[in-house]
Amino acid sequence: MEFKIPEKVQFILDILNNNGYEAYAVGGCVRDMVLGRVPEDWDITTSAKPHEVKSLFRRTVDTGIQHGTITVLLDKDHYEVTTYRLDGIYEDNRHPKEVSFTSKLEEDLKRRDFTINAMAYNPKSGIVDLYGGKKDLNKRLIACVGNARERFDEDALRILRAIRFSAQLDFQIEESTSSAIRQKAGLLRNISAERIRMELNKLLISDHPDRLRDLYELGISKVILPEFDRMMETPQKNIHHAYSVGEHTIRTVCAAAGNLRENRFSAHERSILRWTMLLHDVEKPGTISLGKDGQNHFYGHQEKGAQTAKRVLKNLKFDNDTLDTVVHLIRWHDYRFPPTPLGIRKASAKVGKEYMKLLFEVKYADICGKHPDIKAKLFEQLDEAKKLFKKMIDNEECVSLKELKVSGKDLMAVGIKPGRRMGLILNKLLDAVIEEPSLNNKETLINMAISLNK
């Protein structure tokens, strides 16, 4: 089996081979080539020691020289070249205490996480597949190299990586690997929040985020996101719902910026939407009550959920922009407004016009997870709301103070002093303009302000 590899990758392999060393493309890039995909990243493994790699290339960076990794710079591109290595004892379920170098490719591949990531390739030798990677690709399986419990003891993050790869590739997890995950899930307590966030995010933005269910069934979420377990175990006896809170949540995550809709959203927006849906009902378990109508109700779950989501996202070390946007959308996700021009203007003023595109998608996803009998009417109302919002934007209708045709300086010019009263007047002007957009002209608003100041 022969593959086309990038010219610069071939150049690095040739330099190493021509100087008496073995060199292969390795890991995910080989997996992707076998699957017929174009690899995004190219990693190279070699029998050459780090100082020998450095001597062969003009521009290098010691990115991980203690672990055998040198980055080779070719024009604006960079490629990691790592010496065949053996890992020493893992003391923290994440990093080996020490590494040593080896001249045997087999030993290097033996230490890798999954069989599908333990293949190497160069044009001369073809694919080196010592641990059944191609077989598992054909079977669409995620399986550890060697003993799964040992692999997870070495690096507990591999537990989450198994779920993430199954979501990205739409593969199943092999039975002994699943069993080891159940036994070793508690080791994830030793993994940094940043690493857990990165893996969860990759899972969420994949084409199969329904593998969230595996987090629950394999005992992973109990360790890293216990709030999800509570959702999975909370029923919803309500005319609007046919699923538990957790199953509803999984359906909404899948619907948000899904395959047929993703081109409408940037990668960052897609991540925001998926996290919003994962956590939008996080406090339904904490607010559940049984009404006189025999239905479950979840009063206040929006605000309480926003607070809990903020804590969860902070603990996972999210950036402020993502955190603030997700929390804001959760706070407003259940806000109901009539699909009328005035209703849309009021909603845009309260929520923020800049959030409405995302809020519409949140509402779309939320509907997707509701009882099938009520979806059609809700989708119809949502479509009407989106049309009205577009019309509002096209007409440049004012829904915020910064869009008013007067400012504080304009009011000062007609004798209104800065302070609390000026703020009240500006807000009353905004309310009037939201009610009637045609009022948003400077002369009309100045006259209204003078009248309000009397």
Kinemage of the C-alpha trace (Angstrom):
@kinemage 1
@onewidth
@group {chain A} dominant
@subgroup {mainchain}
@vectorlist {calphas} color= white
{ca met a 1} P 0.000 0.000 0.000
{ca glu a 2} L 1.534 3.292 -1.110
{ca phe a 3} L 0.410 6.768 -0.126
{ca lys a 4} L 1.142 10.260 -1.337
{ca ile a 5} L 2.821 12.241 1.399
{ca pro a 6} L 3.715 15.949 1.362
{ca glu a 7} L 6.934 16.940 -0.330
{ca lys a 8} L 8.441 18.414 2.833
{ca val a 9} L 7.655 15.299 4.871
{ca gln a 10} L 9.329 13.186 2.183
{ca phe a 11} L 12.309 15.571 2.263
{ca ile a 12} L 12.774 14.972 6.009
{ca leu a 13} L 12.454 11.205 5.592
{ca asp a 14} L 14.971 11.240 2.734
{ca ile a 15} L 17.517 13.297 4.686
{ca leu a 16} L 17.332 10.894 7.624
{ca asn a 17} L 17.342 7.747 5.452
{ca asn a 18} L 20.238 8.974 3.282
{ca asn a 19} L 22.324 9.518 6.404
{ca gly a 20} L 21.879 5.982 7.633
{ca tyr a 21} L 18.880 6.359 9.937
{ca glu a 22} L 15.406 4.856 9.870
{ca ala a 23} L 12.524 7.335 9.604
{ca tyr a 24} L 8.759 6.955 9.303
{ca ala a 25} L 5.589 9.000 9.353
{ca val a 26} L 3.777 7.736 12.427
{ca gly a 27} L 0.540 7.821 14.376
{ca gly a 28} L -2.558 9.754 13.379
{ca cys a 29} L -1.335 10.732 9.923
{ca val a 30} L -0.898 7.065 8.980
{ca arg a 31} L -4.304 6.217 10.421
{ca asp a 32} L -5.895 8.990 8.356
{ca met a 33} L -4.144 7.887 5.154
{ca val a 34} L -5.417 4.325 5.605
{ca leu a 35} L -8.909 5.753 6.108
{ca gly a 36} L -8.583 7.756 2.890
{ca arg a 37} L -8.471 11.079 4.716
{ca val a 38} L -6.015 13.932 4.257
{ca pro a 39} L -3.952 14.213 7.457
{ca glu a 40} L -3.869 17.598 9.158
{ca asp a 41} L -0.627 16.930 11.022
{ca trp a 42} L 2.437 14.882 10.224
{ca asp a 43} L 4.617 13.352 12.932
{ca ile a 44} L 7.889 11.629 12.130
{ca thr a 45} L 9.714 9.027 14.195
{ca thr a 46} L 13.341 8.074 13.667
{ca ser a 47} L 16.219 6.002 14.982
{ca ala a 48} L 18.371 9.174 14.951
{ca lys a 49} L 19.083 10.726 18.335
{ca pro a 50} L 17.956 14.341 18.912
{ca his a 51} L 21.457 15.792 18.468
{ca glu a 52} L 21.820 13.814 15.237
{ca val a 53} L 18.520 15.182 13.923
{ca lys a 54} L 19.654 18.715 14.771
{ca ser a 55} L 22.906 18.227 12.884
{ca leu a 56} L 21.073 17.291 9.670
{ca phe a 57} L 18.714 20.273 9.387
{ca arg a 58} L 19.517 23.973 9.224
{ca arg a 59} L 16.593 25.236 11.322
{ca thr a 60} L 15.347 23.313 14.345
{ca val a 61} L 13.694 24.022 17.693
{ca asp a 62} L 14.164 21.977 20.861
{ca thr a 63} L 10.425 21.658 21.549
{ca gly a 64} L 10.710 18.511 23.673
{ca ile a 65} L 14.309 17.432 23.487
{ca gln a 66} L 14.181 15.710 26.892
{ca his a 67} L 11.552 13.395 25.371
{ca gly a 68} L 13.380 13.088 22.076
{ca thr a 69} L 11.369 15.624 20.056
{ca ile a 70} L 12.938 18.172 17.733
{ca thr a 71} L 10.866 20.450 15.527
{ca val a 72} L 12.267 20.839 12.025
{ca leu a 73} L 11.407 24.147 10.349
{ca leu a 74} L 11.026 24.175 6.570
{ca asp a 75} L 9.989 27.585 5.256
{ca lys a 76} L 6.864 28.432 7.292
{ca asp a 77} L 6.008 24.803 8.071
{ca his a 78} L 7.177 22.828 11.065
{ca tyr a 79} L 7.336 19.082 11.684
{ca glu a 80} L 7.978 17.200 14.904
{ca val a 81} L 10.679 14.554 14.612
{ca thr a 82} L 10.931 12.218 17.606
{ca thr a 83} L 13.520 9.586 18.370
{ca tyr a 84} L 12.306 6.017 18.956
{ca arg a 85} L 11.863 5.847 22.695
{ca leu a 86} L 10.950 3.732 25.688
{ca asp a 87} L 8.943 5.291 28.492
{ca gly a 88} L 10.020 4.745 32.061
{ca ile a 89} L 7.740 4.396 35.081
{ca tyr a 90} L 4.624 6.597 35.076
{ca glu a 91} L 4.214 8.121 38.537
{ca asp a 92} L 1.303 10.503 37.961
{ca asn a 93} L -0.894 8.573 35.479
{ca arg a 94} L 0.138 11.058 32.821
{ca his a 95} L 3.894 11.493 32.319
{ca pro a 96} L 6.775 9.017 32.423
{ca lys a 97} L 9.369 9.783 35.087
{ca glu a 98} L 12.043 9.362 32.438
{ca val a 99} L 12.430 8.216 28.840
{ca ser a 100} L 15.210 6.357 27.101
{ca phe a 101} L 15.969 6.040 23.437
{ca thr a 102} L 15.931 2.809 21.450
{ca ser a 103} L 16.998 1.742 17.985
{ca lys a 104} L 13.920 -0.457 17.515
{ca leu a 105} L 10.750 0.877 15.911
{ca glu a 106} L 8.774 -1.980 17.485
{ca glu a 107} L 9.579 -0.747 20.993
{ca asp a 108} L 8.471 2.780 20.122
{ca leu a 109} L 5.146 1.644 18.651
{ca lys a 110} L 4.498 -0.638 21.645
{ca arg a 111} L 4.194 2.349 24.025
{ca arg a 112} L 1.453 4.119 22.011
{ca asp a 113} L -2.167 4.367 23.085
{ca phe a 114} L -4.378 2.646 20.492
{ca thr a 115} L -3.653 0.185 17.719
{ca ile a 116} L -4.984 2.567 15.074
{ca asn a 117} L -2.405 5.147 16.229
{ca ala a 118} L 0.471 2.664 16.381
{ca met a 119} L 1.263 2.342 12.672
{ca ala a 120} L 4.247 3.778 10.842
{ca tyr a 121} L 4.850 4.370 7.140
{ca asn a 122} L 7.505 5.291 4.646
{ca pro a 123} L 7.436 4.672 0.898
{ca lys a 124} L 10.273 2.139 1.031
{ca ser a 125} L 8.929 -0.098 3.830
{ca gly a 126} L 5.245 0.597 3.372
{ca ile a 127} L 3.007 0.352 6.431
{ca val a 128} L 4.529 -1.097 9.565
{ca asp a 129} L 1.567 -2.437 11.517
{ca leu a 130} L 2.743 -4.638 14.374
{ca tyr a 131} L -0.323 -4.387 16.609
{ca gly a 132} L -3.313 -4.837 14.312
{ca gly a 133} L -4.122 -1.223 13.540
{ca lys a 134} L -5.411 -1.880 10.009
{ca lys a 135} L -7.543 -4.761 11.253
{ca asp a 136} L -9.118 -2.527 13.890
{ca leu a 137} L -9.677 0.233 11.336
{ca asn a 138} L -11.545 -2.279 9.183
{ca lys a 139} L -13.574 -3.390 12.199
{ca arg a 140} L -14.110 0.268 13.203
{ca leu a 141} L -12.758 -0.408 16.682
{ca ile a 142} L -10.840 1.598 19.274
{ca ala a 143} L -8.527 -0.856 21.055
{ca cys a 144} L -5.484 -0.289 23.241
{ca val a 145} L -2.040 -1.509 22.285
{ca gly a 146} L -1.348 -4.467 24.554
{ca asn a 147} L -2.923 -4.474 28.017
{ca ala a 148} L -5.567 -1.726 28.238
{ca arg a 149} L -5.340 -1.395 32.031
{ca glu a 150} L -1.605 -0.798 31.768
{ca arg a 151} L -2.071 1.799 29.039
{ca phe a 152} L -4.575 3.715 31.200
{ca asp a 153} L -2.374 3.405 34.288
{ca glu a 154} L 0.406 5.016 32.272
{ca asp a 155} L -1.716 7.878 30.971
{ca ala a 156} L -5.279 8.258 32.251
{ca leu a 157} L -6.049 10.881 29.609
{ca arg a 158} L -6.184 7.958 27.168
{ca ile a 159} L -9.543 7.086 28.764
{ca leu a 160} L -11.054 10.292 27.393
{ca arg a 161} L -9.109 9.998 24.149
{ca ala a 162} L -10.783 6.634 23.527
{ca ile a 163} L -14.228 8.245 23.730
{ca arg a 164} L -13.094 11.213 21.661
{ca phe a 165} L -11.687 9.040 18.864
{ca ser a 166} L -14.866 6.950 18.835
{ca ala a 167} L -16.846 10.172 18.355
{ca gln a 168} L -14.570 11.600 15.669
{ca leu a 169} L -14.306 8.347 13.693
{ca asp a 170} L -17.716 6.860 14.522
{ca phe a 171} L -15.988 3.745 15.886
{ca gln a 172} L -16.964 1.462 18.758
{ca ile a 173} L -14.707 0.814 21.726
{ca glu a 174} L -13.392 -2.745 21.920
{ca glu a 175} L -14.723 -4.804 24.844
{ca ser a 176} L -11.556 -5.235 26.914
{ca thr a 177} L -10.747 -1.551 26.417
{ca ser a 178} L -14.245 -0.588 27.628
{ca ser a 179} L -13.840 -2.866 30.640
{ca ala a 180} L -10.518 -1.231 31.507
{ca ile a 181} L -12.099 2.211 31.187
{ca arg a 182} L -14.742 1.245 33.760
{ca gln a 183} L -12.041 0.049 36.130
{ca lys a 184} L -9.686 2.971 35.656
{ca ala a 185} L -12.012 5.981 35.176
{ca gly a 186} L -11.157 7.275 38.651
{ca leu a 187} L -7.594 7.953 37.505
{ca leu a 188} L -8.914 10.955 35.558
{ca arg a 189} L -8.847 12.824 38.879
{ca asn a 190} L -5.087 13.040 38.327
{ca ile a 191} L -5.424 14.763 34.943
{ca ser a 192} L -5.319 18.544 34.579
{ca ala a 193} L -8.530 20.453 33.907
{ca glu a 194} L -7.044 21.911 30.735
{ca arg a 195} L -6.417 18.474 29.233
{ca ile a 196} L -9.888 17.252 30.166
{ca arg a 197} L -11.425 20.373 28.611
{ca met a 198} L -9.541 19.847 25.360
{ca glu a 199} L -10.708 16.246 25.004
{ca leu a 200} L -14.304 17.046 25.958
{ca asn a 201} L -14.357 19.893 23.471
{ca lys a 202} L -13.096 17.677 20.639
{ca leu a 203} L -15.787 15.143 21.521
{ca leu a 204} L -18.513 17.796 21.583
{ca ile a 205} L -17.632 19.396 18.250
{ca ser a 206} L -17.287 16.022 16.511
{ca asp a 207} L -19.972 14.664 14.196
{ca his a 208} L -21.018 12.144 16.863
{ca pro a 209} L -21.317 13.980 20.182
{ca asp a 210} L -23.936 11.424 21.213
{ca arg a 211} L -20.925 9.457 22.492
{ca leu a 212} L -21.491 11.594 25.572
{ca arg a 213} L -23.662 8.655 26.554
{ca asp a 214} L -20.490 6.554 26.850
{ca leu a 215} L -19.119 9.005 29.410
{ca tyr a 216} L -22.060 8.138 31.620
{ca glu a 217} L -22.268 4.427 30.907
{ca leu a 218} L -18.533 3.853 31.448
{ca gly a 219} L -18.379 5.852 34.687
{ca ile a 220} L -16.296 8.713 33.283
{ca ser a 221} L -18.677 11.635 33.786
{ca lys a 222} L -19.102 10.629 37.443
{ca val a 223} L -15.456 11.660 37.837
{ca ile a 224} L -15.072 14.656 35.522
{ca leu a 225} L -18.637 15.998 35.137
{ca pro a 226} L -20.961 14.630 37.848
{ca glu a 227} L -23.585 17.178 36.840
{ca phe a 228} L -24.133 15.143 33.668
{ca asp a 229} L -24.861 12.010 35.695
{ca arg a 230} L -27.577 13.894 37.581
{ca met a 231} L -29.140 14.923 34.270
{ca met a 232} L -29.025 11.371 32.921
{ca glu a 233} L -30.822 10.153 36.044
{ca thr a 234} L -33.536 12.850 36.126
{ca pro a 235} L -36.837 12.019 34.338
{ca gln a 236} L -39.107 14.674 32.857
{ca lys a 237} L -42.783 13.978 33.368
{ca asn a 238} L -43.983 16.861 31.241
{ca ile a 239} L -46.081 17.279 28.091
{ca his a 240} L -43.167 19.039 26.399
{ca his a 241} L -40.733 16.161 26.896
{ca ala a 242} L -40.387 12.483 26.035
{ca tyr a 243} L -36.892 11.902 27.428
{ca ser a 244} L -34.907 12.261 30.633
{ca val a 245} L -33.015 15.520 31.114
{ca gly a 246} L -29.814 13.767 30.026
{ca glu a 247} L -31.243 12.170 26.892
{ca his a 248} L -32.875 15.486 25.972
{ca thr a 249} L -29.483 17.137 26.457
{ca ile a 250} L -27.686 14.644 24.196
{ca arg a 251} L -30.228 15.217 21.426
{ca thr a 252} L -29.864 18.978 21.688
{ca val a 253} L -26.062 18.795 21.589
{ca cys a 254} L -26.274 16.735 18.391
{ca ala a 255} L -28.708 19.210 16.842
{ca ala a 256} L -26.768 22.391 17.636
{ca ala a 257} L -24.706 23.457 14.621
{ca gly a 258} L -25.091 19.916 13.294
{ca asn a 259} L -23.708 18.475 10.061
{ca leu a 260} L -26.156 20.199 7.711
{ca arg a 261} L -25.963 23.512 9.585
{ca glu a 262} L -22.322 23.786 10.632
{ca asn a 263} L -21.237 25.989 7.729
{ca arg a 264} L -23.356 28.775 9.225
{ca phe a 265} L -21.111 28.883 12.290
{ca ser a 266} L -17.401 29.300 12.925
{ca ala a 267} L -15.487 26.608 14.811
{ca his a 268} L -15.545 28.831 17.900
{ca glu a 269} L -19.289 29.375 17.633
{ca arg a 270} L -19.850 25.662 17.174
{ca ser a 271} L -17.947 24.982 20.378
{ca ile a 272} L -19.965 27.635 22.232
{ca leu a 273} L -23.251 26.164 21.008
{ca arg a 274} L -22.340 22.603 21.917
{ca trp a 275} L -21.249 23.576 25.434
{ca thr a 276} L -24.388 25.673 25.834
{ca met a 277} L -26.577 22.703 25.000
{ca leu a 278} L -24.567 20.353 27.207
{ca leu a 279} L -25.177 22.619 30.197
{ca his a 280} L -28.422 24.429 29.357
{ca asp a 281} L -30.545 22.199 31.618
{ca val a 282} L -27.814 21.386 34.120
{ca glu a 283} L -29.952 22.590 37.027
{ca lys a 284} L -33.182 20.869 36.107
{ca pro a 285} L -32.302 18.094 38.574
{ca gly a 286} L -31.893 20.747 41.272
{ca thr a 287} L -35.165 22.559 40.552
{ca ile a 288} L -37.553 19.703 39.794
{ca ser a 289} L -40.989 19.839 41.402
{ca leu a 290} L -44.329 18.112 40.869
{ca gly a 291} L -47.205 20.486 40.186
{ca lys a 292} L -50.901 20.092 40.922
{ca asp a 293} L -51.287 19.279 37.227
{ca gly a 294} L -49.226 16.127 37.752
{ca gln a 295} L -46.426 17.555 35.616
{ca asn a 296} L -42.772 18.097 36.496
{ca his a 297} L -41.745 21.744 36.559
{ca phe a 298} L -38.271 23.253 36.751
{ca tyr a 299} L -38.814 26.809 37.933
{ca gly a 300} L -35.680 28.927 37.952
{ca his a 301} L -33.498 26.356 36.241
{ca gln a 302} L -32.282 28.957 33.738
{ca glu a 303} L -30.660 31.324 36.254
{ca lys a 304} L -29.463 28.595 38.574
{ca gly a 305} L -28.162 26.687 35.560
{ca ala a 306} L -26.218 29.730 34.388
{ca gln a 307} L -24.513 29.913 37.775
{ca thr a 308} L -23.639 26.211 37.769
{ca ala a 309} L -22.405 26.391 34.170
{ca lys a 310} L -20.136 29.273 35.127
{ca arg a 311} L -18.609 27.165 37.901
{ca val a 312} L -18.159 24.136 35.615
{ca leu a 313} L -16.540 26.185 32.843
{ca lys a 314} L -14.270 27.998 35.301
{ca asn a 315} L -13.142 24.681 36.744
{ca leu a 316} L -12.316 23.518 33.208
{ca lys a 317} L -10.215 26.670 32.682
{ca phe a 318} L -12.223 28.066 29.767
{ca asp a 319} L -11.342 31.401 28.244
{ca asn a 320} L -13.518 34.319 29.354
{ca asp a 321} L -15.204 34.863 25.996
{ca thr a 322} L -16.458 31.284 25.753
{ca leu a 323} L -17.457 31.213 29.419
{ca asp a 324} L -19.359 34.509 29.283
{ca thr a 325} L -21.175 33.644 26.049
{ca val a 326} L -22.217 30.157 27.158
{ca val a 327} L -23.447 31.432 30.528
{ca his a 328} L -25.377 34.249 28.841
{ca leu a 329} L -27.065 31.891 26.392
{ca ile a 330} L -28.012 29.476 29.179
{ca arg a 331} L -29.529 32.317 31.187
{ca trp a 332} L -31.745 33.250 28.225
{ca his a 333} L -32.248 29.869 26.537
{ca asp a 334} L -35.828 29.462 27.757
{ca tyr a 335} L -36.848 33.106 27.294
{ca arg a 336} L -40.134 33.158 25.428
{ca phe a 337} L -41.105 36.035 23.190
{ca pro a 338} L -43.968 36.416 20.735
{ca pro a 339} L -42.924 36.154 17.058
{ca thr a 340} L -44.000 39.730 16.349
{ca pro a 341} L -41.901 42.735 15.292
{ca leu a 342} L -42.225 44.257 18.761
{ca gly a 343} L -41.518 40.920 20.447
{ca ile a 344} L -38.302 40.538 18.451
{ca arg a 345} L -37.167 44.082 19.205
{ca lys a 346} L -37.778 43.581 22.927
{ca ala a 347} L -35.969 40.247 22.888
{ca ser a 348} L -33.003 41.753 21.037
{ca ala a 349} L -32.850 44.594 23.562
{ca lys a 350} L -32.931 42.246 26.547
{ca val a 351} L -30.688 39.475 25.268
{ca gly a 352} L -28.411 41.595 23.098
{ca lys a 353} L -28.708 41.781 19.342
{ca glu a 354} L -25.231 40.291 18.967
{ca tyr a 355} L -26.392 37.077 20.684
{ca met a 356} L -29.604 36.498 18.746
{ca lys a 357} L -28.103 34.379 15.954
{ca leu a 358} L -26.695 31.995 18.559
{ca leu a 359} L -29.861 32.103 20.656
{ca phe a 360} L -31.965 31.102 17.656
{ca glu a 361} L -29.712 28.074 17.172
{ca val a 362} L -29.976 27.230 20.875
{ca lys a 363} L -33.757 27.346 20.596
{ca tyr a 364} L -33.668 25.229 17.432
{ca ala a 365} L -31.559 22.592 19.182
{ca asp a 366} L -33.763 22.696 22.285
{ca ile a 367} L -36.849 22.035 20.167
{ca cys a 368} L -35.092 19.065 18.537
{ca gly a 369} L -34.895 17.429 21.949
{ca lys a 370} L -38.537 17.973 22.912
{ca his a 371} L -41.579 15.736 22.519
{ca pro a 372} L -42.164 14.904 18.834
{ca asp a 373} L -45.829 15.950 19.033
{ca ile a 374} L -45.040 19.629 19.697
{ca lys a 375} L -42.034 20.210 17.474
{ca ala a 376} L -43.770 21.339 14.280
{ca lys a 377} L -45.541 24.301 15.858
{ca leu a 378} L -42.405 25.405 17.727
{ca phe a 379} L -40.271 25.234 14.592
{ca glu a 380} L -42.859 27.313 12.739
{ca gln a 381} L -42.771 29.996 15.441
{ca leu a 382} L -38.969 29.989 15.466
{ca asp a 383} L -38.774 30.397 11.684
{ca glu a 384} L -41.122 33.368 11.884
{ca ala a 385} L -39.004 34.910 14.639
{ca lys a 386} L -35.841 34.571 12.529
{ca lys a 387} L -37.528 36.231 9.558
{ca leu a 388} L -38.653 39.126 11.732
{ca phe a 389} L -35.153 39.478 13.196
{ca lys a 390} L -33.641 39.641 9.703
{ca lys a 391} L -36.162 42.297 8.754
{ca met a 392} L -35.282 44.252 11.894
{ca ile a 393} L -31.588 44.112 10.954
{ca asp a 394} L -32.274 45.082 7.343
{ca asn a 395} L -34.323 48.058 8.522
{ca glu a 396} L -31.578 49.060 10.984
{ca glu a 397} L -34.088 49.324 13.802
{ca cys a 398} L -32.742 50.548 17.132
{ca val a 399} L -32.674 48.157 20.108
{ca ser a 400} L -29.786 49.545 22.188
{ca leu a 401} L -28.607 52.876 23.585
{ca lys a 402} L -25.661 52.982 21.206
{ca glu a 403} L -28.101 52.876 18.267
{ca leu a 404} L -30.176 55.824 19.494
{ca lys a 405} L -29.835 58.906 17.317
{ca val a 406} L -29.067 60.980 20.405
{ca ser a 407} L -26.347 60.648 23.027
{ca gly a 408} L -25.582 62.065 26.427
{ca lys a 409} L -23.706 64.932 24.784
{ca asp a 410} L -26.807 65.832 22.773
{ca leu a 411} L -28.882 65.944 25.944
{ca met a 412} L -26.278 68.066 27.739
{ca ala a 413} L -26.472 70.539 24.838
{ca val a 414} L -30.142 71.196 25.651
{ca gly a 415} L -29.548 71.621 29.367
{ca ile a 416} L -29.995 68.124 30.751
{ca lys a 417} L -27.307 67.487 33.360
{ca pro a 418} L -25.273 64.251 33.441
{ca gly a 419} L -26.236 61.764 36.099
{ca arg a 420} L -28.937 59.315 37.098
{ca arg a 421} L -31.766 61.401 35.612
{ca met a 422} L -30.064 61.564 32.222
{ca gly a 423} L -29.681 57.787 32.298
{ca leu a 424} L -33.377 57.360 33.057
{ca ile a 425} L -34.307 59.690 30.198
{ca leu a 426} L -32.092 57.831 27.715
{ca asn a 427} L -33.636 54.521 28.725
{ca lys a 428} L -37.145 55.927 28.338
{ca leu a 429} L -36.206 57.149 24.871
{ca leu a 430} L -34.922 53.680 24.019
{ca asp a 431} L -38.146 52.091 25.274
{ca ala a 432} L -40.153 54.456 23.089
{ca val a 433} L -38.040 53.691 20.014
{ca ile a 434} L -38.352 49.950 20.590
{ca glu a 435} L -42.113 50.391 20.672
{ca glu a 436} L -42.094 52.616 17.593
{ca pro a 437} L -38.892 52.550 15.471
{ca ser a 438} L -39.870 55.645 13.461
{ca leu a 439} L -39.225 57.787 16.548
{ca asn a 440} L -35.484 57.218 16.236
{ca asn a 441} L -34.489 60.556 14.776
{ca lys a 442} L -32.526 63.249 16.555
{ca glu a 443} L -35.068 66.059 16.502
{ca thr a 444} L -37.918 63.900 17.781
{ca leu a 445} L -35.793 62.382 20.541
{ca ile a 446} L -34.433 65.773 21.686
{ca asn a 447} L -37.987 67.111 22.014
{ca met a 448} L -39.033 64.000 23.914
{ca ala a 449} L -36.032 64.340 26.238
{ca ile a 450} L -36.844 68.014 26.972
{ca ser a 451} L -40.406 67.038 27.791
{ca leu a 452} L -39.272 64.196 30.060
{ca asn a 453} L -36.870 66.544 31.880
{ca lys a 454} L -39.591 68.964 32.973
